[in-house]
Amino acid sequence: MATDNPSRLTVGSLVGLPLGTAREAAVPLASAREVGGGAAVEENEGPNWTVSAGEVSRGRQSAWRADGIEALTFNNPFGQVMERVWFDGKTVFAIDLGRVAVDPAQVKVAQEYQIVYSVELDADGRSIGGPEPVPGQLNIYDTVPGMDRYSPIWQFNYVLVPRDYAVNSLRSEGDCLTSGYQILKSQDFEN
């Protein structure tokens, strides 16, 4: 990714837009037939591309649907595991690329809140045997691409809730921080 990109997007951005921006109307680019037939190609690569059935267009779309769900179009060509997560009461999509070992003093990290019934951390702050998640609860991100604090590396914060917790009643970092529930900041990280 070029470092001169003023929007500071990362590979973690499925929408491909900073928060709160909208895509411009679709503008068709040269099709594969035009390229194969010797016609000039408007551009070989570029931002805001959409590809549908091999036809390339450049377009913008709203980052959010009216119901607060990220307006994502994605065909998942590599069969990656996707998840839905909460961000500020809205539903966004993420790809879990697995656990990583990082030093948060050396690497910028974002905060992810996992709502759990229980978790045990070792002396180094890493979970032992995995947490006991609340079934049906979505994890919660503190940032999304385009925000200054965003990072595609997530540090887990385990929010310990009682068994009578109402699933998905926590939907933002603010909800977690003001909930009164115990939060364990771990040394578990994921990309």
C-alpha positions as a Markdown table, in Angstrom:
| # | Residue | x | y | z |
|---|---|---|---|---|
| 1 | Met | 0.0 | 0.0 | 0.0 |
| 2 | Ala | 1.4 | 3.4 | -0.9 |
| 3 | Thr | 2.4 | 5.5 | 2.1 |
| 4 | Asp | 1.1 | 8.8 | 0.4 |
| 5 | Asn | -2.5 | 7.7 | 0.7 |
| 6 | Pro | -4.1 | 10.6 | 2.6 |
| 7 | Ser | -7.1 | 8.5 | 3.8 |
| 8 | Arg | -4.7 | 6.1 | 5.8 |
| 9 | Leu | -6.7 | 3.0 | 4.8 |
| 10 | Thr | -5.3 | -0.4 | 5.6 |
| 11 | Val | -5.8 | -3.9 | 4.3 |
| 12 | Gly | -8.2 | -4.3 | 7.2 |
| 13 | Ser | -10.7 | -1.9 | 5.5 |
| 14 | Leu | -13.4 | -4.0 | 3.8 |
| 15 | Val | -15.4 | -0.9 | 2.9 |
| 16 | Gly | -12.3 | 0.8 | 1.6 |
| 17 | Leu | -13.4 | 4.2 | 2.9 |
| 18 | Pro | -12.7 | 6.3 | 5.9 |
| 19 | Leu | -15.6 | 6.3 | 8.4 |
| 20 | Gly | -18.4 | 8.7 | 7.4 |
| 21 | Thr | -17.4 | 9.1 | 3.7 |
| 22 | Ala | -19.5 | 8.0 | 0.7 |
| 23 | Arg | -18.6 | 6.5 | -2.6 |
| 24 | Glu | -19.1 | 8.5 | -5.8 |
| 25 | Ala | -21.4 | 7.3 | -8.6 |
| 26 | Ala | -20.1 | 4.3 | -10.6 |
| 27 | Val | -18.1 | 5.3 | -13.7 |
| 28 | Pro | -17.4 | 2.4 | -16.1 |
| 29 | Leu | -13.7 | 1.8 | -16.9 |
| 30 | Ala | -12.3 | -0.1 | -19.8 |
| 31 | Ser | -13.7 | -3.7 | -20.0 |
| 32 | Ala | -11.6 | -6.8 | -20.6 |
| 33 | Arg | -12.9 | -6.8 | -24.2 |
| 34 | Glu | -11.7 | -3.3 | -24.8 |
| 35 | Val | -8.3 | -4.1 | -23.4 |
| 36 | Gly | -8.0 | -7.3 | -25.4 |
| 37 | Gly | -9.1 | -5.5 | -28.6 |
| 38 | Gly | -6.3 | -3.0 | -28.3 |
| 39 | Ala | -8.2 | -0.1 | -26.9 |
| 40 | Ala | -6.5 | 2.2 | -24.5 |
| 41 | Val | -7.0 | 1.3 | -20.8 |
| 42 | Glu | -8.1 | 4.3 | -18.6 |
| 43 | Glu | -6.1 | 2.9 | -15.7 |
| 44 | Asn | -4.4 | -0.4 | -14.8 |
| 45 | Glu | -5.1 | -0.1 | -11.1 |
| 46 | Gly | -6.8 | 2.4 | -8.9 |
| 47 | Pro | -8.8 | 3.2 | -5.8 |
| 48 | Asn | -12.5 | 2.6 | -5.4 |
| 49 | Trp | -12.8 | -0.1 | -8.0 |
| 50 | Thr | -15.7 | -2.5 | -8.0 |
| 51 | Val | -15.6 | -5.6 | -10.2 |
| 52 | Ser | -18.8 | -7.4 | -11.1 |
| 53 | Ala | -18.7 | -10.4 | -13.6 |
| 54 | Gly | -15.3 | -9.1 | -14.8 |
| 55 | Glu | -16.5 | -5.6 | -15.5 |
| 56 | Val | -14.5 | -2.9 | -13.7 |
| 57 | Ser | -16.2 | 0.3 | -12.4 |
| 58 | Arg | -15.1 | 3.0 | -10.1 |
| 59 | Gly | -17.7 | 4.0 | -7.7 |
| 60 | Arg | -18.6 | 5.1 | -4.3 |
| 61 | Gln | -21.3 | 3.9 | -2.0 |
| 62 | Ser | -22.5 | 4.8 | 1.4 |
| 63 | Ala | -20.4 | 3.3 | 4.2 |
| 64 | Trp | -23.5 | 2.4 | 6.2 |
| 65 | Arg | -27.0 | 1.2 | 5.4 |
| 66 | Ala | -30.0 | 3.0 | 7.0 |
| 67 | Asp | -30.2 | 0.1 | 9.6 |
| 68 | Gly | -26.7 | 0.7 | 10.8 |
| 69 | Ile | -25.0 | -2.2 | 9.0 |
| 70 | Glu | -21.9 | -1.7 | 7.0 |
| 71 | Ala | -22.8 | -1.4 | 3.3 |
| 72 | Leu | -20.3 | -4.1 | 2.2 |
| 73 | Thr | -20.2 | -5.9 | -1.1 |
| 74 | Phe | -17.6 | -8.7 | -0.9 |
| 75 | Asn | -17.4 | -12.1 | -2.6 |
| 76 | Asn | -14.7 | -13.7 | -0.4 |
| 77 | Pro | -12.7 | -15.4 | -3.2 |
| 78 | Phe | -10.2 | -17.0 | -0.7 |
| 79 | Gly | -12.9 | -18.4 | 1.6 |
| 80 | Gln | -11.7 | -16.4 | 4.6 |
| 81 | Val | -13.6 | -16.6 | 7.8 |
| 82 | Met | -15.6 | -13.4 | 8.3 |
| 83 | Glu | -17.3 | -12.2 | 11.4 |
| 84 | Arg | -19.7 | -9.4 | 12.3 |
| 85 | Val | -18.6 | -7.1 | 15.1 |
| 86 | Trp | -20.1 | -4.0 | 16.8 |
| 87 | Phe | -18.6 | -0.6 | 16.3 |
| 88 | Asp | -20.4 | 2.3 | 18.0 |
| 89 | Gly | -23.7 | 0.5 | 17.8 |
| 90 | Lys | -23.3 | -0.4 | 14.1 |
| 91 | Thr | -22.5 | -3.8 | 12.6 |
| 92 | Val | -19.3 | -4.0 | 10.6 |
| 93 | Phe | -17.6 | -7.0 | 9.0 |
| 94 | Ala | -14.1 | -8.2 | 9.7 |
| 95 | Ile | -11.7 | -11.0 | 8.6 |
| 96 | Asp | -9.9 | -12.9 | 11.4 |
| 97 | Leu | -6.4 | -13.6 | 10.2 |
| 98 | Gly | -5.3 | -15.2 | 13.4 |
| 99 | Arg | -3.4 | -14.6 | 16.6 |
| 100 | Val | -0.2 | -12.7 | 16.5 |
| 101 | Ala | 2.5 | -12.0 | 19.1 |
| 102 | Val | 3.3 | -8.3 | 19.3 |
| 103 | Asp | 4.7 | -5.8 | 21.8 |
| 104 | Pro | 2.0 | -3.1 | 22.2 |
| 105 | Ala | 4.8 | -0.6 | 23.2 |
| 106 | Gln | 6.3 | -1.1 | 19.8 |
| 107 | Val | 3.3 | -1.8 | 17.5 |
| 108 | Lys | 0.1 | 0.3 | 17.3 |
| 109 | Val | -2.9 | -1.8 | 18.4 |
| 110 | Ala | -6.6 | -1.2 | 18.5 |
| 111 | Gln | -8.9 | -2.5 | 21.3 |
| 112 | Glu | -11.4 | -5.3 | 20.8 |
| 113 | Tyr | -13.9 | -6.2 | 23.6 |
| 114 | Gln | -15.0 | -9.8 | 23.9 |
| 115 | Ile | -18.0 | -10.4 | 26.1 |
| 116 | Val | -17.4 | -13.6 | 28.1 |
| 117 | Tyr | -18.7 | -15.5 | 31.1 |
| 118 | Ser | -15.2 | -16.4 | 32.2 |
| 119 | Val | -11.5 | -16.3 | 31.2 |
| 120 | Glu | -8.3 | -17.1 | 32.9 |
| 121 | Leu | -5.1 | -15.2 | 32.2 |
| 122 | Asp | -1.6 | -16.4 | 32.9 |
| 123 | Ala | 1.1 | -14.3 | 34.6 |
| 124 | Asp | 1.9 | -12.7 | 31.2 |
| 125 | Gly | -1.7 | -11.7 | 30.6 |
| 126 | Arg | -2.4 | -14.3 | 27.9 |
| 127 | Ser | -5.6 | -16.4 | 28.1 |
| 128 | Ile | -5.3 | -20.0 | 29.2 |
| 129 | Gly | -7.4 | -22.5 | 27.3 |
| 130 | Gly | -9.6 | -19.8 | 25.8 |
| 131 | Pro | -12.4 | -17.7 | 27.2 |
| 132 | Glu | -16.0 | -18.9 | 27.7 |
| 133 | Pro | -17.9 | -16.6 | 25.2 |
| 134 | Val | -21.5 | -15.5 | 25.5 |
| 135 | Pro | -23.2 | -17.4 | 22.6 |
| 136 | Gly | -24.6 | -15.0 | 20.0 |
| 137 | Gln | -22.7 | -11.9 | 21.3 |
| 138 | Leu | -20.7 | -10.0 | 18.7 |
| 139 | Asn | -17.3 | -8.7 | 19.6 |
| 140 | Ile | -16.8 | -4.9 | 19.8 |
| 141 | Tyr | -14.2 | -2.8 | 18.1 |
| 142 | Asp | -13.1 | 0.6 | 19.4 |
| 143 | Thr | -12.2 | 1.9 | 15.9 |
| 144 | Val | -12.7 | 1.3 | 12.2 |
| 145 | Pro | -10.4 | 2.1 | 9.2 |
| 146 | Gly | -10.0 | 5.8 | 8.6 |
| 147 | Met | -9.8 | 6.7 | 12.3 |
| 148 | Asp | -6.4 | 7.9 | 13.7 |
| 149 | Arg | -6.4 | 5.2 | 16.4 |
| 150 | Tyr | -7.3 | 2.4 | 14.0 |
| 151 | Ser | -4.9 | -0.6 | 13.7 |
| 152 | Pro | -5.5 | -4.0 | 12.0 |
| 153 | Ile | -3.9 | -5.5 | 15.2 |
| 154 | Trp | -6.5 | -6.0 | 17.9 |
| 155 | Gln | -5.7 | -6.3 | 21.7 |
| 156 | Phe | -8.4 | -8.4 | 23.5 |
| 157 | Asn | -10.2 | -6.9 | 26.4 |
| 158 | Tyr | -12.4 | -9.6 | 28.1 |
| 159 | Val | -15.6 | -8.2 | 29.6 |
| 160 | Leu | -16.8 | -10.5 | 32.3 |
| 161 | Val | -20.6 | -10.7 | 32.5 |
| 162 | Pro | -23.1 | -12.7 | 34.6 |
| 163 | Arg | -25.1 | -15.6 | 33.2 |
| 164 | Asp | -28.2 | -13.5 | 33.0 |
| 165 | Tyr | -26.6 | -10.9 | 30.7 |
| 166 | Ala | -28.8 | -9.9 | 27.7 |
| 167 | Val | -27.0 | -10.9 | 24.6 |
| 168 | Asn | -25.7 | -7.9 | 22.5 |
| 169 | Ser | -26.8 | -5.3 | 25.0 |
| 170 | Leu | -23.2 | -4.1 | 24.9 |
| 171 | Arg | -22.6 | -2.7 | 21.4 |
| 172 | Ser | -19.7 | -0.1 | 21.8 |
| 173 | Glu | -16.5 | 0.6 | 23.6 |
| 174 | Gly | -18.4 | 3.2 | 25.6 |
| 175 | Asp | -21.0 | 0.6 | 26.6 |
| 176 | Cys | -18.3 | -1.7 | 27.9 |
| 177 | Leu | -16.4 | 1.0 | 29.8 |
| 178 | Thr | -19.5 | 2.3 | 31.5 |
| 179 | Ser | -21.2 | -1.1 | 32.2 |
| 180 | Gly | -19.7 | -1.7 | 35.6 |
| 181 | Tyr | -18.6 | -5.1 | 34.4 |
| 182 | Gln | -15.0 | -6.2 | 35.1 |
| 183 | Ile | -12.7 | -5.8 | 32.1 |
| 184 | Leu | -9.5 | -7.8 | 31.8 |
| 185 | Lys | -7.0 | -6.3 | 29.4 |
| 186 | Ser | -5.0 | -9.2 | 28.0 |
| 187 | Gln | -1.9 | -9.7 | 26.1 |
| 188 | Asp | -3.8 | -11.6 | 23.4 |
| 189 | Phe | -3.6 | -10.1 | 20.0 |
| 190 | Glu | -5.1 | -10.9 | 16.6 |
| 191 | Asn | -4.7 | -9.5 | 13.1 |
